[in-house]
Structures are given as C-alpha cells and as structure tokens.
Amino acid sequence: MKTLLTALLVASATLISAQSPPNVSVLKLDGSKTELSSLREEGKPMIVSFWATWCKPCINELNAMAELYDDLHEETGVTLVAVSIDDSRTSPKVGPFVAGQGWDYTVVLDPNSDLRRAMGVNNVPHTFLLNGAGEVVWQANKYVPGEEEVLVAEVRKLK
C-alpha cells in the first residue's frame, strides 16, 4: 500500500511538472485583452497567483510577495501575475484596491473564470510556479505567513 501511494505521488508530481497552462485571454486593469503567455518573459519563470479582493489569505500572500518581488525579479527574472477571480459585483473594485496596495507586479482579471477553470483552480489563494518553458513545476492552494519563502526557494531553483 505504501509503495502504491508513493507511486501515485510521484506520478502526480510528474503530471504537474509536465503541464503548461492554457493560453486563455484575461483582462488587464485598463480593460484590454491579453494572453497569459504574453505576460511571461521568454525563458524566465512566472508565478501565477489566483486571488480575490474578499480573500484575506490572498491579500496577505500578495502583500508578502510585494515585499520580495523587486529583488526576486532582479535576481531570477521571475514575473508575477496576480489573477483576480472577482465576479461582476466586485471586479470594479479590483483596480482601486490594487492601487491602494501599491503592488508592482501585473494584475489581471479573469471575468468569465476561463483561466481559473482551465487551470483547475477551485479555491483561492491558488499559486502556480511555471518554469522557463512555461510548464507548471510547483503549486499551492493555501497561504500561511512564511509560505512565500517556500515559493522564493522554488523560484531560485529555476535560476
């Protein structure tokens, strides 16, 4: 039984690392459409973090990442894209909310939940790390303070 469980975990990890996110359209805060793939610097890692304005752990995670992002981007070339899953009632609040937070990374909207569904996101926060080839190599679907250091370590492994 232990061997079977280990084999399933290894197979799951292999599947995660072999998947590339779909090229789904999202909206920039200015209302223009863009593709997720166009937001990644060629050959560089990318963090994709799904969040919502009403999600306290999401905001805590993104604030923690904001403190580390400039240095991490300079060191590794990583791009961080925060994907808001706010619905039509709360999405008008995203732009002003982001401006108030002072986040220096890209924030986009997923108004029809197309990207959310395509990436299998059921709850937020949900964060993915893509390698330079655009493949998902790490993900987490929760946030506790200090967990951003785990993500930073994973990004540095991709340097």
LOPAPA-871691 format. One record per residue: x, y, z of N, C-alpha, C, O in turn; residue number from 0. Coordinates in nm, 4 decimals, m for minus. Example, Ala and Ser with C-alpha at 12.3 -4.5 7.8 and 13.67 -1.06 7.14 Angstrom:
// LOPAPA-871691
      n_xx      n_yy      n_zz     ca_xx     ca_yy     ca_zz      c_xx      c_yy      c_zz      o_xx      o_yy      o_zz  tivo
    1.3190   m0.5690    0.7800    1.2300   m0.4500    0.7800    1.3200   m0.3300    0.7800    1.4236   m0.3319    0.8465     0
    1.2850   m0.2250    0.7080    1.3670   m0.1060    0.7140    1.2900    0.0030    0.7870    1.3409    0.1138    0.8039     1
// end
This chain:
// LOPAPA-871691
      n_xx      n_yy      n_zz     ca_xx     ca_yy     ca_zz      c_xx      c_yy      c_zz      o_xx      o_yy      o_zz  tivo
    0.0829   m0.1198    0.0000    0.0000    0.0000    0.0000    0.0870    0.1257    0.0000    0.0592    0.2217   m0.0719     0
    0.1931    0.1238    0.0820    0.2837    0.2378    0.0884    0.3497    0.2616   m0.0480    0.3662    0.3755   m0.0916     1
    0.3869    0.1515   m0.1142    0.4501    0.1615   m0.2453    0.3536    0.2208   m0.3471    0.3930    0.3034   m0.4294     2
    0.2281    0.1791   m0.3418    0.1272    0.2315   m0.4335    0.1068    0.3809   m0.4111    0.0984    0.4577   m0.5069     3
    0.0988    0.4217   m0.2858    0.0810    0.5632   m0.2538    0.2003    0.6449   m0.3029    0.1830    0.7527   m0.3599     4
    0.3199    0.5939   m0.2810    0.4402    0.6629   m0.3282    0.4389    0.6746   m0.4799    0.4713    0.7802   m0.5343     5
    0.4018    0.5678   m0.5479    0.3957    0.5702   m0.6946    0.2941    0.6718   m0.7438    0.3188    0.7420   m0.8419     6
    0.1798    0.6801   m0.6764    0.0781    0.7777   m0.7158    0.1269    0.9204   m0.6944    0.1017    1.0074   m0.7777     7
    0.1962    0.9452   m0.5841    0.2501    1.0788   m0.5581    0.3541    1.1179   m0.6622    0.3551    1.2314   m0.7098     8
    0.4411    1.0247   m0.6973    0.5423    1.0523   m0.7995    0.4754    1.0785   m0.9336    0.5147    1.1703   m1.0056     9
    0.3744    0.9986   m0.9678    0.3020    1.0185   m1.0936    0.2322    1.1532   m1.0950    0.2321    1.2219   m1.1972    10
    0.1729    1.1918   m0.9828    0.1059    1.3220   m0.9742    0.2054    1.4351   m0.9914    0.1782    1.5315   m1.0630    11
    0.3201    1.4245   m0.9267    0.4223    1.5287   m0.9387    0.4714    1.5384   m1.0826    0.4969    1.6479   m1.1327    12
    0.4846    1.4243   m1.1486    0.5266    1.4242   m1.2882    0.4223    1.4913   m1.3754    0.4569    1.5696   m1.4639    13
    0.2957    1.4623   m1.3520    0.1894    1.5254   m1.4297    0.1880    1.6758   m1.4093    0.1708    1.7513   m1.5050    14
    0.2060    1.7197   m1.2863    0.2072    1.8627   m1.2574    0.3196    1.9297   m1.3352    0.2991    2.0346   m1.3963    15
    0.4386    1.8692   m1.3333    0.5523    1.9341   m1.3975    0.5432    1.9307   m1.5491    0.6081    2.0114   m1.6157    16
    0.4656    1.8408   m1.6048    0.4575    1.8295   m1.7500    0.3503    1.9196   m1.8100    0.3448    1.9340   m1.9321    17
    0.2666    1.9795   m1.7294    0.1556    2.0584   m1.7809    0.1950    2.2033   m1.8033    0.2664    2.2634   m1.7231    18
    0.1473    2.2574   m1.9129    0.1603    2.4004   m1.9389    0.0223    2.4612   m1.9257   m0.0767    2.3984   m1.9634    19
    0.0137    2.5821   m1.8729   m0.1183    2.6439   m1.8609   m0.1744    2.6770   m1.9990   m0.0986    2.7040   m2.0922    20
   m0.3040    2.6751   m2.0118   m0.3659    2.7075   m2.1405   m0.3461    2.8549   m2.1740   m0.3283    2.9383   m2.0851    21
   m0.3495    2.8853   m2.3015   m0.3335    3.0239   m2.3439   m0.4707    3.0891   m2.3523   m0.5295    3.0998   m2.4599    22
   m0.5201    3.1322   m2.2381   m0.6542    3.1884   m2.2248   m0.6433    3.3398   m2.2134   m0.5487    3.3916   m2.1540    23
   m0.7403    3.4106   m2.2704   m0.7426    3.5568   m2.2603   m0.7848    3.6006   m2.1211   m0.8739    3.5421   m2.0596    24
   m0.7186    3.7047   m2.0730   m0.7537    3.7704   m1.9472   m0.7600    3.9198   m1.9763   m0.7184    3.9647   m2.0831    25
   m0.8119    3.9960   m1.8817   m0.8219    4.1408   m1.8996   m0.7212    4.2124   m1.8115   m0.7084    4.1826   m1.6927    26
   m0.6500    4.3070   m1.8709   m0.5648    4.3951   m1.7918   m0.6560    4.4921   m1.7179   m0.7742    4.5032   m1.7505    27
   m0.6032    4.5607   m1.6208   m0.6852    4.6537   m1.5430   m0.7362    4.7704   m1.6266   m0.8341    4.8351   m1.5895    28
   m0.6702    4.7979   m1.7399   m0.7186    4.9042   m1.8288   m0.8295    4.8559   m1.9222   m0.8794    4.9330   m2.0041    29
   m0.8686    4.7275   m1.9101   m0.9773    4.6715   m1.9898   m0.9339    4.6031   m2.1176   m1.0167    4.5417   m2.1849    30
   m0.8064    4.6117   m2.1535   m0.7596    4.5467   m2.2760   m0.7367    4.3978   m2.2519   m0.7012    4.3554   m2.1419    31
   m0.7583    4.3190   m2.3588   m0.7381    4.1744   m2.3501   m0.5917    4.1404   m2.3736   m0.5220    4.2079   m2.4494    32
   m0.5468    4.0356   m2.3079   m0.4124    3.9834   m2.3300   m0.4151    3.8334   m2.3041   m0.5081    3.7816   m2.2423    33
   m0.3143    3.7656   m2.3511   m0.2999    3.6218   m2.3265   m0.2039    3.6028   m2.2093   m0.1085    3.6791   m2.1935    34
   m0.2289    3.5024   m2.1285   m0.1404    3.4749   m2.0152    0.0035    3.4570   m2.0628    0.0962    3.5075   m1.9996    35
    0.0229    3.3857   m2.1736    0.1587    3.3585   m2.2221    0.2338    3.4856   m2.2601    0.3566    3.4888   m2.2527    36
    0.1629    3.5894   m2.3003    0.2300    3.7135   m2.3403    0.2835    3.7912   m2.2201    0.3603    3.8859   m2.2370    37
    0.2443    3.7526   m2.1005    0.2885    3.8218   m1.9800    0.4182    3.7639   m1.9233    0.4782    3.8211   m1.8323    38
    0.4606    3.6503   m1.9778    0.5821    3.5831   m1.9298    0.7011    3.6254   m2.0143    0.6923    3.6308   m2.1370    39
    0.8127    3.6555   m1.9482    0.9363    3.6845   m2.0200    0.9923    3.5528   m2.0720    1.0048    3.4562   m1.9967    40
    1.0255    3.5487   m2.1989    1.0733    3.4270   m2.2644    1.1879    3.3628   m2.1866    1.2880    3.4275   m2.1556    41
    1.1711    3.2344   m2.1557    1.2751    3.1590   m2.0879    1.2886    3.1856   m1.9389    1.3780    3.1310   m1.8743    42
    1.2015    3.2683   m1.8838    1.2083    3.3036   m1.7417    1.0901    3.2416   m1.6669    0.9854    3.2162   m1.7265    43
    1.1065    3.2172   m1.5366    0.9954    3.1628   m1.4585    0.8841    3.2661   m1.4401    0.9048    3.3866   m1.4546    44
    0.7668    3.2147   m1.4079    0.6499    3.3009   m1.3878    0.5668    3.2456   m1.2726    0.5427    3.1252   m1.2641    45
    0.5239    3.3346   m1.1850    0.4327    3.2991   m1.0765    0.2942    3.3469   m1.1174    0.2767    3.4628   m1.1551    46
    0.1963    3.2583   m1.1102    0.0572    3.2937   m1.1392   m0.0207    3.2699   m1.0108   m0.0333    3.1565   m0.9645    47
   m0.0726    3.3778   m0.9540   m0.1415    3.3693   m0.8256   m0.2875    3.4107   m0.8413   m0.3168    3.5258   m0.8735    48
   m0.3777    3.3173   m0.8187   m0.5213    3.3457   m0.8240   m0.5649    3.4006   m0.6889   m0.5274    3.3470   m0.5846    49
   m0.6444    3.5080   m0.6909   m0.6836    3.5766   m0.5685   m0.8173    3.6463   m0.5899   m0.8720    3.6460   m0.7001    50
   m0.8690    3.7062   m0.4826   m0.9911    3.7874   m0.4884   m0.9825    3.8951   m0.3808   m0.9146    3.8779   m0.2796    51
   m1.0514    4.0051   m0.4035   m1.0476    4.1164   m0.3076   m1.1055    4.0780   m0.1722   m1.0691    4.1373   m0.0707    52
   m1.1951    3.9796   m0.1690   m1.2600    3.9385   m0.0446   m1.1823    3.8291    0.0291   m1.2252    3.7846    0.1356    53
   m1.0690    3.7855   m0.0259   m0.9914    3.6739    0.0299   m0.8725    3.7267    0.1103   m0.7723    3.7689    0.0527    54
   m0.8834    3.7243    0.2428   m0.7769    3.7760    0.3301   m0.6440    3.7012    0.3131   m0.5398    3.7661    0.3036    55
   m0.6439    3.5663    0.3090   m0.5158    3.4978    0.2873   m0.4515    3.5355    0.1533   m0.3290    3.5434    0.1433    56
   m0.5337    3.5585    0.0509   m0.4806    3.6002   m0.0798   m0.4078    3.7329   m0.0676   m0.2961    3.7487   m0.1169    57
   m0.4714    3.8266   m0.0022   m0.4142    3.9606    0.0131   m0.2866    3.9540    0.0967   m0.1885    4.0218    0.0662    58
   m0.2881    3.8729    0.2011   m0.1678    3.8557    0.2831   m0.0530    3.7990    0.1994    0.0608    3.8448    0.2097    59
   m0.0838    3.6987    0.1162    0.0185    3.6385    0.0308    0.0733    3.7403   m0.0689    0.1948    3.7523   m0.0849    60
   m0.0147    3.8129   m0.1352    0.0294    3.9090   m0.2360    0.1047    4.0264   m0.1741    0.1968    4.0798   m0.2359    61
    0.0670    4.0671   m0.0535    0.1437    4.1710    0.0166    0.2828    4.1198    0.0545    0.3815    4.1926    0.0429    62
    0.2902    3.9947    0.0997    0.4201    3.9356    0.1337    0.5077    3.9253    0.0090    0.6275    3.9530    0.0146    63
    0.4482    3.8857   m0.1029    0.5240    3.8760   m0.2278    0.5664    4.0137   m0.2776    0.6730    4.0278   m0.3375    64
    0.4842    4.1148   m0.2535    0.5181    4.2511   m0.2968    0.6475    4.2981   m0.2314    0.7271    4.3689   m0.2932    65
    0.6679    4.2585   m0.1066    0.7894    4.2977   m0.0352    0.9140    4.2326   m0.0939    1.0236    4.2880   m0.0852    66
    0.8970    4.1149   m0.1536    1.0104    4.0386   m0.2056    1.0273    4.0510   m0.3563    1.1336    4.0189   m0.4095    67
    0.9243    4.0971   m0.4254    0.9189    4.0846   m0.5710    1.0311    4.1564   m0.6454    1.0953    4.0957   m0.7312    68
    1.0563    4.2815   m0.6159    1.1570    4.3564   m0.6922    1.2931    4.2871   m0.6886    1.3568    4.2693   m0.7925    69
    1.3371    4.2483   m0.5703    1.4667    4.1810   m0.5578    1.4648    4.0443   m0.6257    1.5612    4.0067   m0.6923    70
    1.3554    3.9701   m0.6091    1.3458    3.8374   m0.6696    1.3426    3.8473   m0.8219    1.4043    3.7661   m0.8908    71
    1.2713    3.9462   m0.8743    1.2662    3.9666   m1.0195    1.4051    4.0007   m1.0733    1.4467    3.9489   m1.1769    72
    1.4757    4.0872   m1.0029    1.6103    4.1260   m1.0455    1.7052    4.0064   m1.0426    1.7888    3.9903   m1.1316    73
    1.6917    3.9233   m0.9404    1.7807    3.8084   m0.9231    1.7511    3.6954   m1.0216    1.8436    3.6332   m1.0739    74
    1.6229    3.6685   m1.0473    1.5849    3.5487   m1.1233    1.5130    3.5772   m1.2548    1.5020    3.4884   m1.3393    75
    1.4643    3.6985   m1.2731    1.3855    3.7301   m1.3923    1.2411    3.6858   m1.3827    1.1666    3.6964   m1.4801    76
    1.2002    3.6363   m1.2668    1.0632    3.5872   m1.2495    0.9627    3.7008   m1.2681    0.9872    3.8151   m1.2295    77
    0.8498    3.6663   m1.3279    0.7372    3.7576   m1.3425    0.6260    3.7077   m1.2517    0.6029    3.5871   m1.2425    78
    0.5576    3.7984   m1.1852    0.4431    3.7630   m1.1012    0.3176    3.8222   m1.1631    0.3097    3.9424   m1.1881    79
    0.2196    3.7357   m1.1873    0.0903    3.7797   m1.2390   m0.0159    3.7379   m1.1383   m0.0336    3.6191   m1.1112    80
   m0.0859    3.8355   m1.0834   m0.1949    3.8097   m0.9892   m0.3251    3.8114   m1.0685   m0.3602    3.9127   m1.1290    81
   m0.3964    3.6994   m1.0680   m0.5190    3.6835   m1.1462   m0.6391    3.6956   m1.0533   m0.6640    3.6077   m0.9709    82
   m0.7131    3.8045   m1.0672   m0.8314    3.8248   m0.9839   m0.9475    3.7417   m1.0365   m0.9773    3.7424   m1.1560    83
   m1.0125    3.6703   m0.9454   m1.1313    3.5932   m0.9826   m1.2586    3.6630   m0.9358   m1.3651    3.6016   m0.9305    84
   m1.2474    3.7911   m0.9021   m1.3650    3.8661   m0.8586   m1.4729    3.8616   m0.9660   m1.4434    3.8677   m1.0854    85
   m1.5979    3.8508   m0.9226   m1.7101    3.8444   m1.0166   m1.7553    3.9849   m1.0566   m1.6930    4.0838   m1.0181    86
   m1.8625    3.9932   m1.1332   m1.9087    4.1225   m1.1864   m1.9456    4.2220   m1.0764   m1.9399    4.3431   m1.0979    87
   m1.9831    4.1721   m0.9599   m2.0171    4.2628   m0.8489   m1.8939    4.3259   m0.7870   m1.8963    4.4432   m0.7498    88
   m1.7864    4.2498   m0.7754   m1.6683    4.3000   m0.7050   m1.5523    4.3384   m0.7969   m1.4591    4.4050   m0.7520    89
   m1.5554    4.2983   m0.9240   m1.4425    4.3291   m1.0133   m1.4178    4.4785   m1.0333   m1.3027    4.5167   m1.0541    90
   m1.5209    4.5664   m1.0283   m1.4904    4.7097   m1.0400   m1.4034    4.7625   m0.9248   m1.3437    4.8695   m0.9366    91
   m1.3962    4.6890   m0.8154   m1.3157    4.7312   m0.7005   m1.1686    4.6923   m0.7140   m1.0844    4.7416   m0.6389    92
   m1.1371    4.6038   m0.8095   m1.0017    4.5498   m0.8186   m0.8981    4.6581   m0.8475   m0.7971    4.6660   m0.7775    93
   m0.9208    4.7416   m0.9488   m0.8248    4.8467   m0.9844   m0.7930    4.9392   m0.8686   m0.6760    4.9566   m0.8345    94
   m0.8953    4.9996   m0.8065   m0.8679    5.0862   m0.6914   m0.8021    5.0112   m0.5745   m0.7167    5.0661   m0.5048    95
   m0.8423    4.8864   m0.5542   m0.7842    4.8061   m0.4471   m0.6346    4.7865   m0.4706   m0.5534    4.8060   m0.3802    96
   m0.5992    4.7476   m0.5937   m0.4589    4.7236   m0.6285   m0.3779    4.8523   m0.6148   m0.2664    4.8505   m0.5628    97
   m0.4340    4.9637   m0.6613   m0.3648    5.0928   m0.6498   m0.3367    5.1258   m0.5034   m0.2305    5.1789   m0.4708    98
   m0.4302    5.0949   m0.4167   m0.4130    5.1199   m0.2739   m0.3092    5.0304   m0.2097   m0.2475    5.0679   m0.1100    99
   m0.2894    4.9123   m0.2661   m0.1899    4.8193   m0.2114   m0.0490    4.8549   m0.2564    0.0479    4.8249   m0.1866   100
   m0.0368    4.9184   m0.3718    0.0951    4.9538   m0.4237    0.1727    4.8357   m0.4795    0.2958    4.8352   m0.4751   101
    0.1033    4.7363   m0.5316    0.1703    4.6191   m0.5879    0.2386    4.6567   m0.7186    0.1785    4.7221   m0.8038   102
    0.3649    4.6153   m0.7346    0.4436    4.6480   m0.8539    0.4488    4.5340   m0.9546    0.5398    4.5296   m1.0374   103
    0.3565    4.4449   m0.9495    0.3535    4.3360   m1.0466    0.2223    4.3429   m1.1238    0.1340    4.4227   m1.0923   104
    0.2113    4.2587   m1.2245    0.0954    4.2604   m1.3128   m0.0266    4.2000   m1.2447   m0.0188    4.0931   m1.1841   105
   m0.1383    4.2693   m1.2552   m0.2658    4.2186   m1.2041   m0.3628    4.2151   m1.3218   m0.3779    4.3134   m1.3942   106
   m0.4279    4.1011   m1.3396   m0.5257    4.0855   m1.4469   m0.6559    4.0312   m1.3897   m0.6606    3.9809   m1.2774   107
   m0.7610    4.0424   m1.4694   m0.8931    3.9924   m1.4318   m0.9268    3.8694   m1.5149   m0.8915    3.8613   m1.6326   108
   m0.9943    3.7751   m1.4538   m1.0438    3.6552   m1.5222   m1.1963    3.6587   m1.5122   m1.2553    3.5799   m1.4383   109
   m1.2616    3.7510   m1.5874   m1.4034    3.7807   m1.5651   m1.4992    3.6643   m1.5880   m1.6032    3.6567   m1.5226   110
   m1.4666    3.5747   m1.6783   m1.5547    3.4606   m1.7049   m1.5035    3.3318   m1.6419   m1.5580    3.2242   m1.6665   111
   m1.4002    3.3427   m1.5617   m1.3367    3.2276   m1.4954   m1.2810    3.1256   m1.5941   m1.2664    3.0082   m1.5599   112
   m1.2499    3.1689   m1.7159   m1.1955    3.0763   m1.8160   m1.0595    3.0216   m1.7741   m1.0362    2.9009   m1.7808   113
   m0.9702    3.1098   m1.7311   m0.8370    3.0653   m1.6895   m0.8465    2.9837   m1.5611   m0.7786    2.8822   m1.5457   114
   m0.9299    3.0283   m1.4710   m0.9496    2.9566   m1.3442   m0.9924    2.8122   m1.3702   m0.9356    2.7191   m1.3131   115
   m1.0921    2.7939   m1.4561   m1.1391    2.6581   m1.4885   m1.0315    2.5782   m1.5608   m1.0085    2.4613   m1.5298   116
   m0.9660    2.6418   m1.6569   m0.8657    2.5721   m1.7369   m0.7477    2.5239   m1.6528   m0.6855    2.4228   m1.6852   117
   m0.7171    2.5955   m1.5456   m0.6053    2.5565   m1.4595   m0.6504    2.4760   m1.3378   m0.5685    2.4409   m1.2529   118
   m0.7794    2.4469   m1.3290   m0.8292    2.3626   m1.2208   m0.8289    2.4288   m1.0847   m0.8111    2.3620   m0.9828   119
   m0.8484    2.5596   m1.0822   m0.8499    2.6325   m0.9553   m0.9904    2.6276   m0.8966   m1.0855    2.6771   m0.9572   120
   m1.0032    2.5682   m0.7792   m1.1331    2.5575   m0.7125   m1.1504    2.6590   m0.6011   m1.2621    2.7012   m0.5711   121
   m1.0400    2.6978   m0.5401   m1.0473    2.7953   m0.4313   m0.9241    2.8849   m0.4358   m0.8248    2.8534   m0.5014   122
   m0.9324    2.9950   m0.3661   m0.8191    3.0876   m0.3595   m0.7771    3.1042   m0.2141   m0.8597    3.0909   m0.1238   123
   m0.6498    3.1331   m0.1909   m0.5460    3.1543   m0.2904   m0.5000    3.0232   m0.3543   m0.5025    2.9173   m0.2916   124
   m0.4588    3.0328   m0.4783   m0.4001    2.9196   m0.5501   m0.2879    2.9769   m0.6357   m0.3112    3.0599   m0.7236   125
   m0.1675    2.9317   m0.6091   m0.0492    2.9873   m0.6737    0.0251    2.8789   m0.7500    0.0451    2.7681   m0.7002   126
    0.0656    2.9129   m0.8719    0.1416    2.8233   m0.9585    0.2776    2.8857   m0.9874    0.2899    3.0078   m0.9967   127
    0.3793    2.8015   m1.0016    0.5096    2.8448   m1.0494    0.5356    2.7731   m1.1810    0.5303    2.6503   m1.1884   128
    0.5638    2.8515   m1.2851    0.5956    2.7978   m1.4163    0.7451    2.8134   m1.4400    0.8042    2.9152   m1.4039   129
    0.8057    2.7124   m1.5006    0.9480    2.7226   m1.5325    0.9669    2.8050   m1.6599    0.8698    2.8567   m1.7152   130
    1.0896    2.8171   m1.7061    1.1190    2.8971   m1.8243    1.0534    2.8460   m1.9507    1.0367    2.9216   m2.0464   131
    1.0156    2.7181   m1.9531    0.9466    2.6598   m2.0683    0.7950    2.6770   m2.0573    0.7209    2.6367   m2.1468   132
    0.7498    2.7368   m1.9477    0.6067    2.7592   m1.9298    0.5320    2.6417   m1.8698    0.4092    2.6367   m1.8769   133
    0.6037    2.5471   m1.8109    0.5411    2.4301   m1.7501    0.5228    2.4520   m1.6002    0.6087    2.5104   m1.5341   134
    0.4106    2.4050   m1.5474    0.3842    2.4155   m1.4039    0.4773    2.3190   m1.3303    0.4758    2.1985   m1.3554   135
    0.5582    2.3737   m1.2391    0.6527    2.2909   m1.1642    0.6249    2.2903   m1.0141    0.6833    2.2110   m0.9403   136
    0.5360    2.3783   m0.9692    0.5033    2.3863   m0.8260    0.3701    2.4573   m0.8134    0.3376    2.5451   m0.8934   137
    0.2928    2.4190   m0.7124    0.1685    2.4906   m0.6848    0.1288    2.4731   m0.5390    0.1675    2.3766   m0.4731   138
    0.0505    2.5691   m0.4906   m0.0025    2.5639   m0.3542   m0.1421    2.6234   m0.3564   m0.1670    2.7219   m0.4259   139
   m0.2331    2.5640   m0.2805   m0.3703    2.6163   m0.2775   m0.4103    2.6625   m0.1381   m0.5240    2.6454   m0.0943   140
   m0.3130    2.7216   m0.0704   m0.3389    2.7820    0.0603   m0.2271    2.8824    0.0851   m0.1290    2.8869    0.0109   141
   m0.2424    2.9621    0.1889   m0.1337    3.0511    0.2291   m0.1344    3.0660    0.3799   m0.2376    3.0925    0.4416   142
   m0.0174    3.0483    0.4372    0.0072    3.0811    0.5772    0.1325    3.1677    0.5793    0.2221    3.1476    0.4973   143
    0.1407    3.2634    0.6711    0.2576    3.3516    0.6747    0.3882    3.2719    0.6758    0.4028    3.1740    0.7490   144
    0.4809    3.3159    0.5941    0.6093    3.2486    0.5806    0.6162    3.1559    0.4614    0.7253    3.1186    0.4183   145
    0.5016    3.1180    0.4075    0.4987    3.0255    0.2943    0.5586    3.0868    0.1678    0.6009    3.0148    0.0773   146
    0.5620    3.2201    0.1622    0.6222    3.2853    0.0454    0.7701    3.2496    0.0331    0.8255    3.2511   m0.0768   147
    0.8341    3.2174    0.1460    0.9753    3.1782    0.1421    0.9937    3.0446    0.0706    1.0956    3.0223    0.0054   148
    0.8953    2.9561    0.0829    0.8992    2.8284    0.0105    0.8938    2.8561   m0.1395    0.9694    2.7975   m0.2170   149
    0.8047    2.9451   m0.1793    0.7922    2.9818   m0.3205    0.9210    3.0465   m0.3711    0.9675    3.0146   m0.4806   150
    0.9778    3.1357   m0.2937    1.1035    3.2012   m0.3325    1.2130    3.0968   m0.3536    1.2890    3.1056   m0.4501   151
    1.2217    2.9983   m0.2643    1.3222    2.8921   m0.2783    1.2996    2.8129   m0.4067    1.3953    2.7768   m0.4752   152
    1.1734    2.7859   m0.4394    1.1419    2.7137   m0.5632    1.1800    2.7958   m0.6861    1.2312    2.7414   m0.7839   153
    1.1553    2.9258   m0.6813    1.1930    3.0138   m0.7929    1.3444    3.0125   m0.8111    1.3937    3.0040   m0.9235   154
    1.4166    3.0207   m0.7020    1.5638    3.0236   m0.7096    1.6204    2.8940   m0.7665    1.7265    2.8956   m0.8289   155
    1.5523    2.7831   m0.7462    1.5968    2.6558   m0.8039    1.5940    2.6607   m0.9565    1.6665    2.5865   m1.0227   156
    1.5110    2.7475   m1.0116    1.4945    2.7554   m1.1571    1.5944    2.8491   m1.2237    1.5981    2.8584   m1.3464   157
    1.6753    2.9184   m1.1445    1.7720    3.0153   m1.1996    1.8659    2.9526   m1.2977    1.9527    3.0207   m1.3524   158
// end
